[in-house]
Amino acid sequence: MSREIISTEQAPEAIGTYSQAVKVGDTVYLSGQIPLVPETMALVAGDIDAQIRQVFDNLTAVATAAGGSLQEVVKLNVFLTDLSHFPNVNQMMAEYFTEPYPARAAIGVAELPKGAAVEMDAILVLA
């Protein structure tokens, strides 16, 4: 089965040796996104809600570049440096997703790249 590398200028460029996403058949594996503003490659200004929103916007951009949307996400992984922010993620998810919601994991981590407070990656299956 062939694979296609997905890339868009609407999301932050990769800051390491990885692709923004890889499409294999109807499945798209989205790399982790932190709250970088694509135009500046700097962390978004603001509180945790601003960071979570930027991450969802970045994931949306990559999903769109792959020919899909967040509605096709089947698995979402959320990494937080402070798990007390998990209710914020839940609240924001209600703005970006509709039922049925994807499977999800939330993991507390000590540190994320560039000092981010949140990172998310996802798997989507194109309809």
Secondary structure, DSSP 8 states (H G I E B T S, - for coil): --EEEE--TTS---SSSS-SEEEETTEEEEEEE-SEETTTTEE-SSSHHHHHHHHHHHHHHHHHHTT--GGGEEEEEEEES-GGGHHHHHHHHHHH--SS--EEEEEE-S--GGG-SEEEEEEEE--
